[in-house]
Amino acid sequence: MRKLILSIFLSSVLFFGISIAAHFDDVKNNHKNYTSIEYLESIGTLQGYPDGDYKPTKIINRAEMAKILVASQGINPDQSPRL
């Protein structure tokens, strides 16, 4: 289900036909979601993994999906601990 939602979201971004320079080494320009991934990275929604890869074939977990959905709405949660 999460993969389906992410695929729909990424595919909808493809509709805009935005072309940007490649950033992730493991996402080639012929990947079916290349434009969407690069666009979402350029606006700060996606950051990839610490090693600089995006890992487009990896299934994401609930926390990663929640982060993507929250970031896509422009929400930046307060990270300070609550007492």
Biopython code that builds the backbone (N, CA, C, O; Angstrom):
import numpy as np
from Bio.PDB.StructureBuilder import StructureBuilder

atoms = [
    (1, "MET", "N", (0.814, -1.193, 0.000)),
    (1, "MET", "CA", (0.000, 0.000, 0.000)),
    (1, "MET", "C", (0.863, 1.265, 0.000)),
    (1, "MET", "O", (0.613, 2.197, -0.763)),
    (2, "ARG", "N", (1.896, 1.284, 0.878)),
    (2, "ARG", "CA", (2.771, 2.457, 0.935)),
    (2, "ARG", "C", (3.479, 2.661, -0.396)),
    (2, "ARG", "O", (3.634, 3.786, -0.870)),
    (3, "LYS", "N", (3.906, 1.548, -0.989)),
    (3, "LYS", "CA", (4.602, 1.647, -2.270)),
    (3, "LYS", "C", (3.666, 2.188, -3.345)),
    (3, "LYS", "O", (4.082, 2.971, -4.199)),
    (4, "LEU", "N", (2.414, 1.774, -3.304)),
    (4, "LEU", "CA", (1.423, 2.259, -4.262)),
    (4, "LEU", "C", (1.193, 3.754, -4.089)),
    (4, "LEU", "O", (1.154, 4.494, -5.072)),
    (5, "ILE", "N", (1.042, 4.204, -2.850)),
    (5, "ILE", "CA", (0.818, 5.628, -2.586)),
    (5, "ILE", "C", (2.007, 6.446, -3.053)),
    (5, "ILE", "O", (1.841, 7.483, -3.695)),
    (6, "LEU", "N", (3.225, 5.975, -2.729)),
    (6, "LEU", "CA", (4.418, 6.693, -3.151)),
    (6, "LEU", "C", (4.526, 6.726, -4.676)),
    (6, "LEU", "O", (4.893, 7.752, -5.250)),
    (7, "SER", "N", (4.208, 5.609, -5.334)),
    (7, "SER", "CA", (4.270, 5.564, -6.794)),
    (7, "SER", "C", (3.274, 6.537, -7.419)),
    (7, "SER", "O", (3.590, 7.212, -8.399)),
    (8, "ILE", "N", (2.075, 6.607, -6.852)),
    (8, "ILE", "CA", (1.067, 7.542, -7.371)),
    (8, "ILE", "C", (1.539, 8.977, -7.180)),
    (8, "ILE", "O", (1.424, 9.797, -8.090)),
    (9, "PHE", "N", (2.071, 9.283, -5.993)),
    (9, "PHE", "CA", (2.553, 10.630, -5.719)),
    (9, "PHE", "C", (3.702, 11.002, -6.651)),
    (9, "PHE", "O", (3.719, 12.091, -7.226)),
    (10, "LEU", "N", (4.659, 10.090, -6.796)),
    (10, "LEU", "CA", (5.799, 10.374, -7.668)),
    (10, "LEU", "C", (5.376, 10.480, -9.125)),
    (10, "LEU", "O", (5.899, 11.313, -9.865)),
    (11, "SER", "N", (4.437, 9.645, -9.538)),
    (11, "SER", "CA", (3.961, 9.705, -10.923)),
    (11, "SER", "C", (3.230, 11.011, -11.204)),
    (11, "SER", "O", (3.316, 11.555, -12.305)),
    (12, "SER", "N", (2.503, 11.515, -10.193)),
    (12, "SER", "CA", (1.799, 12.775, -10.409)),
    (12, "SER", "C", (2.769, 13.930, -10.607)),
    (12, "SER", "O", (2.478, 14.872, -11.343)),
    (13, "VAL", "N", (3.910, 13.858, -9.958)),
    (13, "VAL", "CA", (4.918, 14.896, -10.146)),
    (13, "VAL", "C", (5.505, 14.810, -11.554)),
    (13, "VAL", "O", (5.887, 15.832, -12.124)),
    (14, "LEU", "N", (5.580, 13.617, -12.115)),
    (14, "LEU", "CA", (6.081, 13.443, -13.481)),
    (14, "LEU", "C", (5.237, 14.228, -14.484)),
    (14, "LEU", "O", (5.740, 14.667, -15.518)),
    (15, "PHE", "N", (3.978, 14.399, -14.178)),
    (15, "PHE", "CA", (3.062, 15.108, -15.069)),
    (15, "PHE", "C", (3.579, 16.500, -15.422)),
    (15, "PHE", "O", (3.357, 16.986, -16.531)),
    (16, "PHE", "N", (4.262, 17.135, -14.487)),
    (16, "PHE", "CA", (4.742, 18.487, -14.714)),
    (16, "PHE", "C", (5.957, 18.537, -15.639)),
    (16, "PHE", "O", (6.301, 19.613, -16.128)),
    (17, "GLY", "N", (6.608, 17.418, -15.890)),
    (17, "GLY", "CA", (7.723, 17.361, -16.827)),
    (17, "GLY", "C", (8.922, 18.189, -16.408)),
    (17, "GLY", "O", (9.586, 18.784, -17.256)),
    (18, "ILE", "N", (9.207, 18.237, -15.138)),
    (18, "ILE", "CA", (10.320, 19.031, -14.636)),
    (18, "ILE", "C", (11.619, 18.277, -14.885)),
    (18, "ILE", "O", (11.729, 17.093, -14.565)),
    (19, "SER", "N", (12.581, 18.952, -15.445)),
    (19, "SER", "CA", (13.874, 18.347, -15.727)),
    (19, "SER", "C", (14.952, 19.029, -14.893)),
    (19, "SER", "O", (15.128, 20.246, -14.950)),
    (20, "ILE", "N", (15.669, 18.215, -14.117)),
    (20, "ILE", "CA", (16.722, 18.754, -13.266)),
    (20, "ILE", "C", (17.941, 17.849, -13.304)),
    (20, "ILE", "O", (17.860, 16.710, -13.764)),
    (21, "ALA", "N", (19.044, 18.341, -12.831)),
    (21, "ALA", "CA", (20.299, 17.575, -12.853)),
    (21, "ALA", "C", (20.242, 16.421, -11.860)),
    (21, "ALA", "O", (19.609, 16.518, -10.808)),
    (22, "ALA", "N", (20.915, 15.323, -12.211)),
    (22, "ALA", "CA", (20.941, 14.139, -11.359)),
    (22, "ALA", "C", (21.707, 14.415, -10.079)),
    (22, "ALA", "O", (22.719, 15.116, -10.086)),
    (23, "HIS", "N", (21.215, 13.856, -8.976)),
    (23, "HIS", "CA", (21.883, 14.014, -7.698)),
    (23, "HIS", "C", (22.243, 12.661, -7.100)),
    (23, "HIS", "O", (23.353, 12.499, -6.593)),
    (24, "PHE", "N", (21.354, 11.699, -7.143)),
    (24, "PHE", "CA", (21.605, 10.384, -6.576)),
    (24, "PHE", "C", (22.318, 9.490, -7.584)),
    (24, "PHE", "O", (21.878, 9.352, -8.725)),
    (25, "ASP", "N", (23.420, 8.886, -7.153)),
    (25, "ASP", "CA", (24.196, 8.030, -8.051)),
    (25, "ASP", "C", (23.439, 6.779, -8.486)),
    (25, "ASP", "O", (23.669, 6.265, -9.581)),
    (26, "ASP", "N", (22.540, 6.287, -7.640)),
    (26, "ASP", "CA", (21.840, 5.044, -7.961)),
    (26, "ASP", "C", (20.510, 5.256, -8.688)),
    (26, "ASP", "O", (19.766, 4.298, -8.898)),
    (27, "VAL", "N", (20.203, 6.491, -9.074)),
    (27, "VAL", "CA", (19.000, 6.774, -9.861)),
    (27, "VAL", "C", (19.456, 7.304, -11.222)),
    (27, "VAL", "O", (19.807, 8.474, -11.375)),
    (28, "LYS", "N", (19.436, 6.419, -12.181)),
    (28, "LYS", "CA", (19.863, 6.792, -13.534)),
    (28, "LYS", "C", (18.766, 7.577, -14.238)),
    (28, "LYS", "O", (17.593, 7.479, -13.879)),
    (29, "ASN", "N", (19.151, 8.352, -15.237)),
    (29, "ASN", "CA", (18.176, 9.214, -15.914)),
    (29, "ASN", "C", (17.137, 8.445, -16.725)),
    (29, "ASN", "O", (16.191, 9.052, -17.228)),
    (30, "ASN", "N", (17.285, 7.137, -16.867)),
    (30, "ASN", "CA", (16.272, 6.339, -17.563)),
    (30, "ASN", "C", (15.357, 5.606, -16.575)),
    (30, "ASN", "O", (14.499, 4.829, -16.994)),
    (31, "HIS", "N", (15.528, 5.844, -15.270)),
    (31, "HIS", "CA", (14.653, 5.245, -14.266)),
    (31, "HIS", "C", (13.249, 5.822, -14.431)),
    (31, "HIS", "O", (13.101, 7.007, -14.728)),
    (32, "LYS", "N", (12.211, 4.993, -14.242)),
    (32, "LYS", "CA", (10.844, 5.445, -14.512)),
    (32, "LYS", "C", (10.403, 6.609, -13.617)),
    (32, "LYS", "O", (9.529, 7.381, -14.010)),
    (33, "ASN", "N", (10.984, 6.749, -12.433)),
    (33, "ASN", "CA", (10.613, 7.842, -11.531)),
    (33, "ASN", "C", (11.731, 8.860, -11.356)),
    (33, "ASN", "O", (11.743, 9.607, -10.378)),
    (34, "TYR", "N", (12.666, 8.894, -12.292)),
    (34, "TYR", "CA", (13.832, 9.777, -12.200)),
    (34, "TYR", "C", (13.450, 11.238, -11.963)),
    (34, "TYR", "O", (13.953, 11.870, -11.034)),
    (35, "THR", "N", (12.575, 11.766, -12.790)),
    (35, "THR", "CA", (12.199, 13.177, -12.703)),
    (35, "THR", "C", (11.527, 13.483, -11.370)),
    (35, "THR", "O", (11.811, 14.506, -10.747)),
    (36, "SER", "N", (10.639, 12.600, -10.935)),
    (36, "SER", "CA", (9.941, 12.806, -9.666)),
    (36, "SER", "C", (10.896, 12.782, -8.488)),
    (36, "SER", "O", (10.825, 13.637, -7.605)),
    (37, "ILE", "N", (11.779, 11.815, -8.475)),
    (37, "ILE", "CA", (12.752, 11.687, -7.380)),
    (37, "ILE", "C", (13.649, 12.913, -7.320)),
    (37, "ILE", "O", (13.883, 13.462, -6.243)),
    (38, "GLU", "N", (14.143, 13.334, -8.446)),
    (38, "GLU", "CA", (15.035, 14.486, -8.477)),
    (38, "GLU", "C", (14.303, 15.778, -8.098)),
    (38, "GLU", "O", (14.864, 16.639, -7.420)),
    (39, "TYR", "N", (13.061, 15.904, -8.534)),
    (39, "TYR", "CA", (12.293, 17.091, -8.173)),
    (39, "TYR", "C", (12.043, 17.140, -6.665)),
    (39, "TYR", "O", (12.258, 18.173, -6.031)),
    (40, "LEU", "N", (11.593, 16.030, -6.099)),
    (40, "LEU", "CA", (11.313, 15.987, -4.667)),
    (40, "LEU", "C", (12.577, 16.205, -3.840)),
    (40, "LEU", "O", (12.508, 16.762, -2.744)),
    (41, "GLU", "N", (13.715, 15.779, -4.344)),
    (41, "GLU", "CA", (14.977, 16.043, -3.653)),
    (41, "GLU", "C", (15.326, 17.523, -3.736)),
    (41, "GLU", "O", (15.825, 18.101, -2.771)),
    (42, "SER", "N", (15.066, 18.134, -4.880)),
    (42, "SER", "CA", (15.435, 19.536, -5.067)),
    (42, "SER", "C", (14.609, 20.490, -4.202)),
    (42, "SER", "O", (15.085, 21.569, -3.851)),
    (43, "ILE", "N", (13.387, 20.109, -3.859)),
    (43, "ILE", "CA", (12.561, 20.972, -3.009)),
    (43, "ILE", "C", (12.648, 20.572, -1.536)),
    (43, "ILE", "O", (11.963, 21.152, -0.694)),
    (44, "GLY", "N", (13.485, 19.585, -1.225)),
    (44, "GLY", "CA", (13.739, 19.222, 0.166)),
    (44, "GLY", "C", (12.827, 18.171, 0.752)),
    (44, "GLY", "O", (12.920, 17.879, 1.945)),
    (45, "THR", "N", (11.941, 17.588, -0.054)),
    (45, "THR", "CA", (11.051, 16.544, 0.453)),
    (45, "THR", "C", (11.803, 15.240, 0.684)),
    (45, "THR", "O", (11.571, 14.559, 1.683)),
    (46, "LEU", "N", (12.693, 14.892, -0.223)),
    (46, "LEU", "CA", (13.509, 13.685, -0.089)),
    (46, "LEU", "C", (14.958, 14.057, 0.144)),
    (46, "LEU", "O", (15.450, 15.035, -0.420)),
    (47, "GLN", "N", (15.640, 13.291, 0.963)),
    (47, "GLN", "CA", (17.052, 13.541, 1.213)),
    (47, "GLN", "C", (17.923, 12.349, 0.850)),
    (47, "GLN", "O", (19.139, 12.495, 0.735)),
    (48, "GLY", "N", (17.338, 11.187, 0.668)),
    (48, "GLY", "CA", (18.128, 10.005, 0.410)),
    (48, "GLY", "C", (18.750, 9.481, 1.698)),
    (48, "GLY", "O", (18.382, 9.900, 2.795)),
    (49, "TYR", "N", (19.680, 8.577, 1.551)),
    (49, "TYR", "CA", (20.332, 7.954, 2.696)),
    (49, "TYR", "C", (21.698, 8.591, 2.924)),
    (49, "TYR", "O", (22.233, 9.241, 2.026)),
    (50, "PRO", "N", (22.267, 8.412, 4.113)),
    (50, "PRO", "CA", (23.549, 9.054, 4.442)),
    (50, "PRO", "C", (24.691, 8.733, 3.468)),
    (50, "PRO", "O", (25.626, 9.523, 3.332)),
    (51, "ASP", "N", (24.621, 7.591, 2.800)),
    (51, "ASP", "CA", (25.687, 7.227, 1.858)),
    (51, "ASP", "C", (25.540, 7.916, 0.499)),
    (51, "ASP", "O", (26.342, 7.675, -0.403)),
    (52, "GLY", "N", (24.513, 8.777, 0.342)),
    (52, "GLY", "CA", (24.319, 9.516, -0.895)),
    (52, "GLY", "C", (23.440, 8.823, -1.914)),
    (52, "GLY", "O", (23.217, 9.357, -3.000)),
    (53, "ASP", "N", (22.936, 7.648, -1.586)),
    (53, "ASP", "CA", (22.062, 6.906, -2.485)),
    (53, "ASP", "C", (20.600, 7.155, -2.130)),
    (53, "ASP", "O", (20.276, 7.602, -1.030)),
    (54, "TYR", "N", (19.726, 6.855, -3.090)),
    (54, "TYR", "CA", (18.290, 6.967, -2.869)),
    (54, "TYR", "C", (17.675, 5.587, -2.628)),
    (54, "TYR", "O", (16.673, 5.473, -1.922)),
    (55, "LYS", "N", (18.260, 4.551, -3.201)),
    (55, "LYS", "CA", (17.780, 3.168, -3.096)),
    (55, "LYS", "C", (16.339, 3.048, -3.601)),
    (55, "LYS", "O", (15.432, 2.742, -2.828)),
    (56, "PRO", "N", (16.132, 3.289, -4.894)),
    (56, "PRO", "CA", (14.773, 3.326, -5.438)),
    (56, "PRO", "C", (14.024, 1.990, -5.383)),
    (56, "PRO", "O", (12.800, 1.980, -5.506)),
    (57, "THR", "N", (14.721, 0.870, -5.204)),
    (57, "THR", "CA", (14.039, -0.427, -5.153)),
    (57, "THR", "C", (13.738, -0.867, -3.722)),
    (57, "THR", "O", (13.094, -1.896, -3.520)),
    (58, "LYS", "N", (14.192, -0.109, -2.733)),
    (58, "LYS", "CA", (13.973, -0.454, -1.328)),
    (58, "LYS", "C", (12.541, -0.111, -0.934)),
    (58, "LYS", "O", (12.030, 0.953, -1.283)),
    (59, "ILE", "N", (11.903, -1.017, -0.209)),
    (59, "ILE", "CA", (10.562, -0.757, 0.309)),
    (59, "ILE", "C", (10.722, 0.098, 1.559)),
    (59, "ILE", "O", (11.498, -0.234, 2.456)),
    (60, "ILE", "N", (9.979, 1.202, 1.610)),
    (60, "ILE", "CA", (10.107, 2.110, 2.746)),
    (60, "ILE", "C", (9.195, 1.677, 3.890)),
    (60, "ILE", "O", (8.202, 0.981, 3.679)),
    (61, "ASN", "N", (9.548, 2.098, 5.105)),
    (61, "ASN", "CA", (8.729, 1.758, 6.266)),
    (61, "ASN", "C", (7.739, 2.890, 6.568)),
    (61, "ASN", "O", (7.726, 3.912, 5.882)),
    (62, "ARG", "N", (6.918, 2.696, 7.592)),
    (62, "ARG", "CA", (5.892, 3.687, 7.925)),
    (62, "ARG", "C", (6.485, 5.041, 8.311)),
    (62, "ARG", "O", (5.953, 6.085, 7.935)),
    (63, "ALA", "N", (7.572, 5.022, 9.050)),
    (63, "ALA", "CA", (8.192, 6.278, 9.484)),
    (63, "ALA", "C", (8.702, 7.072, 8.285)),
    (63, "ALA", "O", (8.537, 8.291, 8.232)),
    (64, "GLU", "N", (9.325, 6.384, 7.315)),
    (64, "GLU", "CA", (9.825, 7.054, 6.113)),
    (64, "GLU", "C", (8.668, 7.619, 5.290)),
    (64, "GLU", "O", (8.761, 8.728, 4.763)),
    (65, "MET", "N", (7.582, 6.861, 5.180)),
    (65, "MET", "CA", (6.419, 7.331, 4.431)),
    (65, "MET", "C", (5.800, 8.553, 5.109)),
    (65, "MET", "O", (5.429, 9.518, 4.440)),
    (66, "ALA", "N", (5.691, 8.510, 6.433)),
    (66, "ALA", "CA", (5.146, 9.642, 7.172)),
    (66, "ALA", "C", (6.006, 10.878, 6.973)),
    (66, "ALA", "O", (5.479, 11.978, 6.806)),
    (67, "LYS", "N", (7.320, 10.713, 6.989)),
    (67, "LYS", "CA", (8.245, 11.828, 6.795)),
    (67, "LYS", "C", (8.055, 12.450, 5.424)),
    (67, "LYS", "O", (8.046, 13.674, 5.294)),
    (68, "ILE", "N", (7.901, 11.620, 4.400)),
    (68, "ILE", "CA", (7.712, 12.105, 3.036)),
    (68, "ILE", "C", (6.398, 12.880, 2.923)),
    (68, "ILE", "O", (6.358, 13.954, 2.322)),
    (69, "LEU", "N", (5.331, 12.337, 3.497)),
    (69, "LEU", "CA", (4.030, 12.999, 3.419)),
    (69, "LEU", "C", (4.028, 14.329, 4.175)),
    (69, "LEU", "O", (3.474, 15.317, 3.692)),
    (70, "VAL", "N", (4.639, 14.355, 5.346)),
    (70, "VAL", "CA", (4.698, 15.590, 6.128)),
    (70, "VAL", "C", (5.552, 16.628, 5.405)),
    (70, "VAL", "O", (5.156, 17.787, 5.280)),
    (71, "ALA", "N", (6.727, 16.209, 4.930)),
    (71, "ALA", "CA", (7.621, 17.136, 4.231)),
    (71, "ALA", "C", (6.993, 17.656, 2.938)),
    (71, "ALA", "O", (7.221, 18.803, 2.553)),
    (72, "SER", "N", (6.209, 16.818, 2.273)),
    (72, "SER", "CA", (5.589, 17.250, 1.012)),
    (72, "SER", "C", (4.558, 18.352, 1.230)),
    (72, "SER", "O", (4.223, 19.087, 0.301)),
    (73, "GLN", "N", (4.056, 18.466, 2.463)),
    (73, "GLN", "CA", (3.102, 19.518, 2.801)),
    (73, "GLN", "C", (3.792, 20.772, 3.315)),
    (73, "GLN", "O", (3.130, 21.750, 3.660)),
    (74, "GLY", "N", (5.119, 20.746, 3.365)),
    (74, "GLY", "CA", (5.872, 21.905, 3.816)),
    (74, "GLY", "C", (5.914, 22.063, 5.324)),
    (74, "GLY", "O", (6.255, 23.130, 5.834)),
    (75, "ILE", "N", (5.567, 21.004, 6.034)),
    (75, "ILE", "CA", (5.556, 21.059, 7.497)),
    (75, "ILE", "C", (6.932, 20.656, 8.012)),
    (75, "ILE", "O", (7.481, 19.629, 7.612)),
    (76, "ASN", "N", (7.482, 21.474, 8.902)),
    (76, "ASN", "CA", (8.769, 21.184, 9.515)),
    (76, "ASN", "C", (8.534, 21.033, 11.014)),
    (76, "ASN", "O", (8.513, 22.028, 11.738)),
    (77, "PRO", "N", (8.354, 19.781, 11.495)),
    (77, "PRO", "CA", (8.020, 19.576, 12.909)),
    (77, "PRO", "C", (9.089, 20.117, 13.853)),
    (77, "PRO", "O", (10.281, 20.089, 13.545)),
    (78, "ASP", "N", (8.646, 20.604, 14.996)),
    (78, "ASP", "CA", (9.554, 21.063, 16.045)),
    (78, "ASP", "C", (10.248, 19.834, 16.633)),
    (78, "ASP", "O", (9.583, 18.920, 17.122)),
    (79, "GLN", "N", (11.571, 19.811, 16.588)),
    (79, "GLN", "CA", (12.327, 18.651, 17.045)),
    (79, "GLN", "C", (12.815, 18.776, 18.478)),
    (79, "GLN", "O", (13.510, 17.887, 18.970)),
    (80, "SER", "N", (12.466, 19.860, 19.157)),
    (80, "SER", "CA", (12.897, 20.024, 20.538)),
    (80, "SER", "C", (12.072, 19.111, 21.441)),
    (80, "SER", "O", (10.872, 18.942, 21.222)),
    (81, "PRO", "N", (12.705, 18.525, 22.453)),
    (81, "PRO", "CA", (11.980, 17.606, 23.345)),
    (81, "PRO", "C", (10.934, 18.340, 24.181)),
    (81, "PRO", "O", (11.147, 19.480, 24.596)),
    (82, "ARG", "N", (9.847, 17.701, 24.415)),
    (82, "ARG", "CA", (8.775, 18.256, 25.245)),
    (82, "ARG", "C", (8.936, 17.725, 26.659)),
    (82, "ARG", "O", (9.192, 16.537, 26.854)),
    (83, "LEU", "N", (8.788, 18.581, 27.626)),
    (83, "LEU", "CA", (8.905, 18.167, 29.032)),
    (83, "LEU", "C", (7.552, 18.064, 29.687)),
    (83, "LEU", "O", (7.462, 17.728, 30.868)),
]
sb = StructureBuilder()
sb.init_structure("model")
sb.init_model(0)
sb.init_chain("A")
sb.init_seg("    ")
for serial, (resi, resn, name, xyz) in enumerate(atoms, 1):
    if name == "N":
        sb.init_residue(resn, " ", resi, " ")
    sb.init_atom(name, np.array(xyz, "f"), 0.0, 1.0, " ", f" {name:<3s}", serial, name[0])
structure = sb.get_structure()
